[in-house]
Amino acid sequence: MAQTDYGIVEIMQMDACTGCSFCVDVCPAVLAAGDGRLSGEYRINELRRIMRSRTGFLQKFLGRKAPTREQLKPFSDNVFACTLCGRCQQICPSGIRLKDLWVSLRQDMVHSQAYPKRIDMINENLAESHNVFDEDNEERAEWVEDMPAAPDHGYIKDQADVVYFTGCVSSYYPMVQTIPIALVQILTVAHVDFTLLGEEEWCCGFPLLGAGLRDQARDLIQHNIEAVRAKGARKVIFSCPSCYQMWQEHYPKEFEIYHITQFVNELLASGQLAFNDLSLTVTYHDPCDLGRGTGEYEAPRQVIRSIPGVELVEMAHNRENCLCCGGGGNLEMIDPGLSADIAKIKIDEAMQTGAQVIVTACQQCVRTMTTYAKRNKIPIKIMDITQLIHKAMLDKGRSGSS
């Protein structure tokens, strides 16, 4: 494969690595597996070696050949054994945009035909069904049917000021469908003029980046932009931080976009929401795509602190240093064992706080940590912040139409 998968800045940054090993020390995959070959340092050294073999002096004068697909496969397994949590990038003293580099590297492995076969499944599902689970996209808002007294329009209106972009996981995965259910009830109580997109919502495209299929996201992006335009909306809100980050970084700047924690803070400031007193000790887990991905650390904490009676205790690693839950970068699909080992470290740290509940702001974090806790009979509850908000709402029983 040619070097065209990498931008000129990425190619220049490859040689900026000083071998300091800081990224080795903070990598969740290295921590969980005890294998330094999963680190950014190892990966970037191998990448530089591959790049040199493809062009330049070694190839032209020494007859070195670029590695074959078979030779690349072990390295490719390493490349995809990563949650794309961005902690290596956050700590890199050379300022290398490592997360962006890993996405380009995955695309390189796909173009070199050296990639996990589950990547084909992601590609096929999104091309055919427009969601990562290959479910009928007409059923994307079917979770509304589980709500008490849902309005006749099922929260899908012809026109609205705000679009709630639900995301694939919350739309289809039963364990976390309580998140959109809670959120539409919050918006209803606050008298927000909102709509769902229903079957017109397609995957945001974020899984394609993690799969090394960056170019395939264009059709999804264009479709979703047109679907929001058709609603006449000015704002788009997200409970999924990956969708939020995708829209922030890869979509045209046409609409005001908010993660739900940011939007709820505005509702609180305008007096559209009020909370009951809850007697609860919680710790907050920063989702990688919301925290390191978009830089949002304070909005969720502001929401939590605004609930009377709730005590927030921080984990040893929080904000930009937060440990990944193990659910990102398509890792759960490619290496579920490694994903679970990463989740164990996260849960162990949370347990040390003495909190009753781990609150996060990501449906995938909820799903990954809940699955691990249940399988291992760990007595801690994991809750999305929308569920906590709903629990604390002054009008929490109300669910009329908006």
C-alpha positions as CSV (number, residue, x, y, z in Angstrom):
1,M,0.0,0.0,0.0
2,A,1.2,3.5,-0.8
3,Q,1.6,6.2,1.9
4,T,-1.6,8.0,0.9
5,D,-3.5,6.9,4.0
6,Y,-1.5,9.4,6.0
7,G,-1.5,13.2,5.8
8,I,1.8,15.1,5.5
9,V,1.6,16.1,9.2
10,E,1.1,12.5,10.3
11,I,4.1,11.4,8.2
12,M,6.2,14.1,9.8
13,Q,5.0,13.3,13.3
14,M,6.0,9.7,13.0
15,D,9.6,10.8,13.4
16,A,8.8,13.0,16.4
17,C,8.5,10.0,18.8
18,T,11.4,10.2,21.3
19,G,10.8,6.7,22.8
20,C,10.0,8.2,26.2
21,S,7.6,5.3,27.0
22,F,5.0,7.6,28.6
23,C,2.3,6.1,26.4
24,V,3.3,2.6,27.5
25,D,2.6,3.4,31.1
26,V,-0.9,4.8,30.5
27,C,-2.2,2.4,27.8
28,P,-5.3,0.5,29.1
29,A,-4.6,-2.4,26.8
30,V,-0.9,-2.7,28.0
31,L,-2.1,-2.4,31.6
32,A,-4.7,-5.2,31.1
33,A,-2.7,-7.6,29.0
34,G,0.7,-6.9,30.4
35,D,2.1,-6.7,26.9
36,G,4.2,-3.8,25.8
37,R,3.7,-4.6,22.2
38,L,0.2,-3.2,22.5
39,S,1.6,0.3,23.3
40,G,1.8,3.3,21.1
41,E,5.6,3.3,21.3
42,Y,5.8,-0.2,19.8
43,R,3.2,0.6,17.2
44,I,4.8,3.8,16.0
45,N,8.3,2.1,15.7
46,E,6.8,-0.7,13.6
47,L,4.9,1.8,11.5
48,R,8.1,3.7,10.8
49,R,9.9,0.5,9.8
50,I,7.0,-0.4,7.4
51,M,7.0,3.1,5.9
52,R,10.7,3.0,5.2
53,S,10.3,-0.4,3.5
54,R,7.7,0.9,1.1
55,T,9.7,3.9,-0.3
56,G,13.0,5.4,-0.3
57,F,16.6,4.2,0.0
58,L,15.9,0.7,1.4
59,Q,13.5,-0.2,-1.3
60,K,15.4,1.4,-4.2
61,F,19.0,0.5,-3.5
62,L,18.8,-2.5,-1.2
63,G,15.9,-4.3,-2.8
64,R,13.8,-4.4,0.3
65,K,10.2,-5.3,-0.4
66,A,7.2,-3.9,1.4
67,P,5.7,-6.4,3.8
68,T,3.0,-8.7,2.4
69,R,-0.5,-9.1,3.8
70,E,0.6,-12.2,5.7
71,Q,3.6,-10.4,7.2
72,L,1.4,-7.5,8.2
73,K,-1.3,-9.6,9.9
74,P,0.4,-9.9,13.3
75,F,1.0,-6.2,13.4
76,S,-2.6,-5.5,12.2
77,D,-3.9,-7.6,15.2
78,N,-1.9,-5.2,17.4
79,V,-3.2,-2.2,15.6
80,F,-6.9,-3.1,16.3
81,A,-6.2,-4.2,19.9
82,C,-6.8,-0.7,21.0
83,T,-9.8,1.2,22.4
84,L,-8.8,4.5,20.7
85,C,-9.2,6.1,24.1
86,G,-6.7,8.8,23.3
87,R,-4.8,8.6,26.6
88,C,-1.5,8.1,24.7
89,Q,-2.1,11.3,22.8
90,Q,-3.0,13.2,25.9
91,I,0.2,12.3,27.6
92,C,2.6,12.5,24.7
93,P,5.3,15.1,25.4
94,S,6.0,15.5,21.7
95,G,2.4,16.5,21.0
96,I,1.9,13.7,18.4
97,R,-1.7,13.3,17.3
98,L,-1.6,9.6,18.1
99,K,-5.3,8.9,18.0
100,D,-5.6,10.4,14.5
101,L,-2.5,8.4,13.5
102,W,-4.1,5.1,14.7
103,V,-7.2,5.8,12.7
104,S,-5.1,6.3,9.6
105,L,-3.0,3.2,10.4
106,R,-6.2,1.2,10.6
107,Q,-7.2,2.5,7.2
108,D,-3.8,1.5,5.9
109,M,-4.3,-2.1,7.3
110,V,-7.7,-2.3,5.5
111,H,-6.2,-1.1,2.2
112,S,-3.4,-3.6,2.7
113,Q,-6.0,-6.4,3.1
114,A,-4.5,-7.1,6.6
115,Y,-7.3,-6.6,9.0
116,P,-9.7,-8.5,11.3
117,K,-12.5,-10.1,9.3
118,R,-15.1,-8.6,11.7
119,I,-14.4,-5.3,10.0
120,D,-16.2,-6.6,6.9
121,M,-19.2,-7.1,9.0
122,I,-19.2,-3.5,10.2
123,N,-18.9,-2.3,6.7
124,E,-21.6,-4.5,5.3
125,N,-24.0,-3.7,8.2
126,L,-23.7,0.0,7.8
127,A,-23.9,-0.2,4.0
128,E,-27.0,-2.3,4.0
129,S,-28.9,-1.5,7.2
130,H,-27.4,1.9,8.2
131,N,-26.7,0.6,11.7
132,V,-23.9,-1.4,13.3
133,F,-26.2,-4.3,14.4
134,D,-27.7,-5.0,10.9
135,E,-31.2,-4.5,12.4
136,D,-34.1,-3.1,10.4
137,N,-33.6,0.6,10.4
138,E,-37.3,1.2,10.4
139,E,-37.2,-0.1,14.0
140,R,-34.7,2.5,15.2
141,A,-37.3,4.2,17.4
142,E,-39.1,1.1,18.5
143,W,-38.0,1.6,22.1
144,V,-40.7,4.3,22.3
145,E,-43.2,1.5,22.4
146,D,-41.9,0.5,25.8
147,M,-42.7,3.9,27.3
148,P,-45.8,4.5,29.4
149,A,-48.2,6.9,27.7
150,A,-46.0,7.7,24.8
151,P,-47.7,10.3,22.4
152,D,-49.3,9.1,19.2
153,H,-46.5,10.6,17.1
154,G,-43.9,8.6,19.0
155,Y,-41.7,11.7,19.3
156,I,-41.2,11.7,15.6
157,K,-42.6,15.0,14.3
158,D,-42.5,16.7,10.9
159,Q,-40.8,19.9,12.3
160,A,-39.1,20.7,15.6
161,D,-36.5,23.1,16.9
162,V,-34.3,20.3,18.4
163,V,-33.4,16.8,17.0
164,Y,-32.4,14.1,19.5
165,F,-29.9,11.9,17.6
166,T,-30.2,8.7,19.5
167,G,-27.3,6.6,18.1
168,C,-27.2,2.9,17.2
169,V,-26.4,1.3,20.6
170,S,-29.2,3.1,22.5
171,S,-31.6,2.5,19.7
172,Y,-31.2,-1.3,19.5
173,Y,-29.4,-2.7,22.6
174,P,-32.1,-3.5,25.3
175,M,-29.7,-3.0,28.2
176,V,-29.3,0.7,27.4
177,Q,-32.7,1.6,25.8
178,T,-33.6,3.1,29.2
179,I,-31.2,6.0,28.3
180,P,-33.3,7.4,25.4
181,I,-36.5,6.7,27.3
182,A,-35.2,8.8,30.2
183,L,-34.0,11.5,27.9
184,V,-37.3,12.1,26.0
185,Q,-39.1,12.3,29.3
186,I,-36.6,14.9,30.5
187,L,-37.1,16.9,27.4
188,T,-40.8,16.6,27.7
189,V,-40.9,17.9,31.3
190,A,-38.7,20.8,30.2
191,H,-41.1,21.6,27.4
192,V,-38.4,21.3,24.7
193,D,-39.7,21.2,21.1
194,F,-37.9,18.1,19.9
195,T,-38.2,15.3,17.5
196,L,-36.5,12.0,16.8
197,L,-35.4,11.1,13.3
198,G,-36.7,7.6,13.5
199,E,-35.8,5.5,10.5
200,E,-34.3,8.6,8.9
201,E,-31.5,8.5,11.4
202,W,-28.5,6.5,10.1
203,C,-25.3,5.6,12.0
204,C,-23.2,8.7,12.6
205,G,-20.2,7.0,11.0
206,F,-18.0,6.8,14.0
207,P,-17.7,3.0,13.9
208,L,-16.3,3.3,10.4
209,L,-13.4,5.4,11.6
210,G,-12.5,2.8,14.2
211,A,-12.8,0.1,11.5
212,G,-10.3,1.9,9.2
213,L,-13.1,2.7,6.8
214,R,-13.0,6.5,7.0
215,D,-14.0,7.3,3.5
216,Q,-17.2,5.2,3.7
217,A,-18.6,7.6,6.3
218,R,-19.4,10.3,3.7
219,D,-22.8,9.0,2.6
220,L,-23.9,8.6,6.2
221,I,-22.9,12.1,7.1
222,Q,-24.7,13.6,4.1
223,H,-27.8,11.6,4.8
224,N,-28.0,12.7,8.4
225,I,-27.4,16.3,7.6
226,E,-30.3,16.3,5.1
227,A,-32.5,14.5,7.6
228,V,-32.0,17.2,10.2
229,R,-32.5,19.9,7.7
230,A,-35.8,18.4,6.7
231,K,-37.0,18.8,10.3
232,G,-36.2,22.5,10.2
233,A,-34.1,22.1,13.4
234,R,-31.5,24.5,14.7
235,K,-30.1,22.2,17.4
236,V,-29.0,18.6,17.6
237,I,-28.5,16.9,20.9
238,F,-26.7,13.6,21.7
239,S,-26.6,11.2,24.7
240,C,-23.9,9.3,22.8
241,P,-20.5,11.0,23.1
242,S,-19.1,9.2,20.1
243,C,-22.0,10.5,17.9
244,Y,-21.3,14.0,19.5
245,Q,-17.6,13.8,18.7
246,M,-18.3,12.6,15.2
247,W,-20.6,15.5,14.5
248,Q,-18.2,17.9,16.1
249,E,-15.2,16.8,14.1
250,H,-16.5,15.5,10.8
251,Y,-19.9,17.1,10.1
252,P,-20.5,20.6,8.5
253,K,-20.9,23.3,11.2
254,E,-24.5,23.9,10.2
255,F,-26.3,23.2,13.5
256,E,-25.8,24.0,17.2
257,I,-24.7,20.6,18.7
258,Y,-24.8,19.6,22.4
259,H,-24.0,16.6,24.5
260,I,-27.0,16.1,26.8
261,T,-25.1,17.2,29.8
262,Q,-24.4,20.6,28.2
263,F,-28.0,20.9,27.2
264,V,-29.4,20.0,30.6
265,N,-27.2,22.6,32.2
266,E,-28.8,25.2,30.0
267,L,-32.3,23.9,30.9
268,L,-31.3,24.2,34.6
269,A,-30.0,27.7,34.2
270,S,-33.3,28.8,32.5
271,G,-35.4,27.1,35.2
272,Q,-36.9,24.5,32.9
273,L,-35.8,21.7,35.1
274,A,-35.7,21.2,38.9
275,F,-34.5,18.2,40.9
276,N,-35.7,16.3,43.9
277,D,-33.3,15.4,46.8
278,L,-31.5,12.1,46.3
279,S,-29.5,10.5,49.0
280,L,-26.7,8.9,46.9
281,T,-23.0,8.6,46.7
282,V,-21.7,8.4,43.1
283,T,-18.4,8.5,41.3
284,Y,-18.2,9.8,37.7
285,H,-16.5,8.0,34.8
286,D,-15.4,10.3,32.0
287,P,-16.2,8.7,28.7
288,C,-13.1,8.8,26.4
289,D,-14.9,10.4,23.5
290,L,-16.6,13.1,25.6
291,G,-13.6,13.9,27.8
292,R,-10.4,13.5,25.9
293,G,-12.3,13.4,22.6
294,T,-14.1,16.7,22.9
295,G,-12.7,18.3,26.1
296,E,-15.9,18.2,28.1
297,Y,-15.3,17.4,31.7
298,E,-17.2,19.9,33.7
299,A,-20.8,19.8,32.3
300,P,-21.5,16.3,33.6
301,R,-20.1,17.2,37.0
302,Q,-22.1,20.4,37.1
303,V,-25.3,18.4,36.5
304,I,-24.4,15.9,39.2
305,R,-23.6,18.6,41.7
306,S,-26.9,20.4,41.0
307,I,-28.8,17.4,42.4
308,P,-29.5,17.9,46.1
309,G,-28.2,15.1,48.3
310,V,-25.9,13.6,45.7
311,E,-22.3,13.3,46.8
312,L,-19.7,13.0,44.1
313,V,-16.5,11.2,44.9
314,E,-13.8,11.2,42.3
315,M,-11.8,8.2,41.2
316,A,-8.0,8.3,41.5
317,H,-7.9,8.7,37.7
318,N,-10.4,11.3,36.5
319,R,-10.9,13.9,33.8
320,E,-8.1,13.7,31.2
321,N,-6.4,10.9,33.1
322,C,-9.6,8.7,33.3
323,L,-9.1,5.0,32.7
324,C,-11.0,3.7,29.6
325,C,-13.9,1.2,30.3
326,G,-12.7,-1.1,27.5
327,G,-15.7,-0.5,25.2
328,G,-14.2,1.8,22.5
329,G,-12.5,1.4,19.2
330,N,-14.6,-1.6,18.2
331,L,-12.4,-3.6,20.7
332,E,-15.3,-5.4,22.2
333,M,-16.2,-6.9,18.8
334,I,-12.6,-7.8,17.9
335,D,-11.1,-8.9,21.2
336,P,-13.9,-9.3,23.9
337,G,-11.4,-10.8,26.4
338,L,-9.1,-7.8,26.3
339,S,-12.1,-5.5,26.5
340,A,-13.3,-7.3,29.7
341,D,-9.8,-7.2,31.2
342,I,-9.8,-3.4,30.7
343,A,-13.3,-3.1,32.3
344,K,-12.0,-5.0,35.3
345,I,-9.4,-2.4,36.0
346,K,-12.0,0.4,35.7
347,I,-14.5,-1.3,38.0
348,D,-11.8,-2.1,40.6
349,E,-10.8,1.5,40.7
350,A,-14.5,2.7,41.0
351,M,-15.1,0.2,43.9
352,Q,-12.2,1.8,45.8
353,T,-14.2,5.1,46.1
354,G,-16.9,3.5,48.2
355,A,-19.6,4.9,45.8
356,Q,-22.9,3.2,45.4
357,V,-23.2,4.1,41.7
358,I,-20.8,4.7,38.8
359,V,-22.4,7.5,36.8
360,T,-21.2,8.0,33.2
361,A,-22.4,9.8,30.1
362,C,-22.1,7.1,27.5
363,Q,-24.3,4.2,26.6
364,Q,-21.4,2.1,25.6
365,C,-19.6,2.7,28.9
366,V,-22.8,1.7,30.7
367,R,-23.1,-1.5,28.6
368,T,-19.4,-2.5,29.0
369,M,-19.2,-1.9,32.7
370,T,-22.6,-3.3,33.5
371,T,-21.8,-6.5,31.6
372,Y,-18.6,-7.0,33.5
373,A,-20.1,-6.2,36.9
374,K,-23.0,-8.6,36.4
375,R,-20.9,-11.5,35.1
376,N,-18.6,-11.2,38.0
377,K,-21.3,-10.4,40.6
378,I,-19.8,-7.1,41.6
379,P,-22.2,-5.1,43.9
380,I,-22.1,-1.7,42.2
381,K,-24.7,-0.1,39.9
382,I,-23.8,1.6,36.7
383,M,-26.0,4.4,35.5
384,D,-26.0,6.9,32.6
385,I,-26.3,10.5,33.7
386,T,-29.7,10.8,31.8
387,Q,-31.0,8.1,34.1
388,L,-29.7,9.9,37.2
389,I,-31.3,13.2,35.9
390,H,-34.6,11.4,35.3
391,K,-34.5,9.9,38.8
392,A,-34.0,13.3,40.3
393,M,-36.5,15.3,38.3
394,L,-39.1,17.2,40.2
395,D,-41.7,16.1,37.7
396,K,-40.1,12.7,37.1
397,G,-43.4,10.8,36.6
398,R,-44.6,12.9,33.8
399,S,-44.2,11.7,30.2
400,G,-46.7,13.6,28.1
401,S,-46.2,14.7,24.5
402,S,-43.9,17.6,23.6
